[in-house]
């Protein structure tokens, strides 16, 4: 004897497939827009520029010391990222000069490193401004920091 329930279930499932697919797409769309701001705009995605290679330079305190640090720059848009890439050599020069002026006491304290990050961001913005380039720099991040 044949079971009519199986074919009925199959027909019913096939009939619902387009509706379920549409509902799933709608749910994914709403999930993606759930994090939007009040005005319906998505928050901008962070853009990072890695300054390769790492910075290795000396600084003078009581004796000559060395610092090695990896630097990434968080910017607001791709135009600023491109401007940093176009001016890498000038930016690296200014950051090396900034690192050379530091003291061991400044570099060992959290507050000193935070101030260094702010000063580094100001240096990057200054280089970009002098070249009339986009300068939407949010912050400079030290992703590694070694003093010897």
N, C-alpha and C positions, 0 to 999 in steps of 0.2 A: 504494500500500500504506500502511496506517495504522500509526503508531508507537504501540504501547501504553505505552511508557515515559513519555511526557508525561502521560498521564492518571493513571498510577500515581504519578508524582512529585507531581502536583497533589493527589490524594487523600491522600497521605502528608503533605504540607505542611499541608493543611487539618486533618488529624487532630492534628497537633502544635501548631497555633496556640494552643489554650487552655492547653496545658502550658507553652509558651514564655512566654505572657503571665503566667501564675502565677509562673514562675521569675523573670521580670524584676521583678515587683512585690516578690517576696520579697527579691531582691538589693538593690533600692532601700531597702527597710525595714531590712535589715541594715547597709547603708552608712550610713544616717542614725543608727543606734544604735551604730555603731562608735566614736563619739567620746564615748560616755557614760562617766560616772565608775564607780568600782568598785561603787557601790550601785545602778547601773542608772539613775541620774538624769542628764539632760543638763545640761551646764554652763549657767548662766543667760546669756542674751543680754544684752550691754551695752546700757544705756539712756542716751541723752544728752539733755541739755536745753541748748539754745542760748539764751544771754542776748542777745536783740536789743532795741535796736540796740547797736552797739559802744560800749564805754566810752571816752569822751574826757574827760580831766580834767587838771588841772594838779598839779604837785608842786613844792615849793620846795627848791632846793639853794642855790647861790650866786646864781642868778637863777631867775625863774619859767620852768619847763619844762612841756611837755605830753606826755602819754602817750595813745596810742590802742591799744586792745587788744580783740580779740574773745575772748569767754569761752564755753566749753562746760563743763557739769558732768556728769560721769559718775556715775550712780546705779545702785543695785542692782535697783530695781523701779519699776513704774509708779506706785505709791502715793507714793513720794518725788518722782517727776517731777511728779505732780499737785500735791503740797505746794509744790514750788518755784514752779510756775506760779501758785498761789494767793497766794504771798508774794513775788512778783517785785519789787515796789517796795521792800520792806524789805531784801531781799537786795541789790538794786542799790545802795541807800543805804550799806549796810555795806561793800560792795566799793569804792565810790567813796571812802569815808573811808579805807579801807585803802590804796588807791592814792595818796591825797593824802599819806600819811605816809612814803612811800618816798623814798629818795635816789637820785641818778643812779648812784652807785657800786653800790648794791644792784641796780638795774634793769639795769645793763649786764653783770653777772656771771651766769653760769649758776647758780651756787649761790644767788645772790640771788633769781633768778626761781623757782628750785625752792622756796625758803623762802616766797616770796610765794604760790605755788600752794598750799602747805600751810596758810599763814595764811588764804588765801581759803576753802579747804575748811572750816576751823574756823569762819570767820565764817558760812558758809552753814548749817552744822550748828547753830551757836548760835541763829540766827534761827529755824530749824525747831523746835528744842527749846523755845524761849521761847513758841512757838505750840502746843506739844503736838502736833506733826505728825511723820509718819515722816521720819527723817533718815539714811537709809542712803546717804550720800554717799561715793563711792569716791575721787574726785579732781576737782580743778578744772584745766581745760586751757586754755592760752592759745593760740588757733589763729592769732593774729597779734599782733605786739607791736612798736609803733613809738614811739620816743622822739624828741622834737624840742626 
